[in-house]
Amino acid sequence: MLWRTMPDPSPEPFVPAGGLLAQLDLLQIETSGPVLHVRLNRPAKRNAISDPLVQQLHTCFVNLPEPVRAAVISGAGDHFCAGLDLSELVERDASAAVAHSRMWHAAFDAVQFGRVPVVAALHGAVVGGGLELAAACHLRVADDSAYFGLPEGQRGIFVGGAGSVRIPRLIGVARMTDLMLTGRVYGAEEAVQVGLAQYRVPQGGALARALELAHRVALNAGLSNYAVVQALPRIAEQAPAEGMFTEALMSALAGSSPEATERMRAFLDKRAGKVVKA
């Protein structure tokens, strides 16, 4: 289903990030009010993830500026991300490969379990490590140029960026098995149908839609957003009784925050126009 592109609710221009984030040369980082836009910046390599790039992603998401309430990840050039930079893999022994995989885990955990919701703007190649990165994001927007695959089987390797953990939770073990064994590739429409993306837009429209969603998400109460990104995936892993207890705790914390109290009072006072409807 195509989503109609809506105007960006923020009139503010994006400006380059300063401080520590400005030093991350493999990322283009800009801010617009409460939204941080992180663009992978290796277009000549189809944004293949090198060691320095994954380290910079980690640094970025553990050092988000305090005003940031949502983030967008996109890719420069014609592709989101073509996966692991294989030129760095050839000479690694087993112990170095384990450490390398754990480095990816830490970086992608910083995306999924960081302070703010993250939206992925997907176009062109979203394969291998690129799909693992997209799976760590909370919302995924695919334009009609996007294609999704896990070519590790054809390369003689196995996923190492937590794809075996995150991707089956989106599409199921059977579908991931098919992707890895056969080299099957999903287009944008099929990706939405199976759960790899939540939104499909015309070619060239992924970033605008992702930024719009990020600005909308940034208007939510901060503690509510934090509860969603932190608690939901953990509750999904818990037994029902433990999950309901975790839910009760998060509901109490979010609902008792000053921001939530003000929003509920505004609604009851017929000032609900201040609260953005989903």
Secondary structure as UniProt FT lines:
FT   STRAND          15..16
FT   HELIX           19..23
FT   TURN            25..26
FT   STRAND          27..32
FT   TURN            33..34
FT   STRAND          35..40
FT   HELIX           43..45
FT   TURN            46..47
FT   HELIX           51..62
FT   TURN            66..67
FT   STRAND          70..75
FT   TURN            77..78
FT   HELIX           86..88
FT   TURN            89..91
FT   HELIX           94..112
FT   STRAND          118..122
FT   STRAND          125..127
FT   HELIX           129..136
FT   STRAND          139..143
FT   TURN            144..145
FT   STRAND          147..149
FT   HELIX           152..155
FT   HELIX           163..171
FT   HELIX           173..182
FT   STRAND          185..187
FT   HELIX           188..194
FT   STRAND          199..201
FT   TURN            203..204
FT   HELIX           206..218
FT   HELIX           222..237
FT   HELIX           240..255
FT   HELIX           258..268
FT   TURN            269..270
FT   HELIX           272..274
//
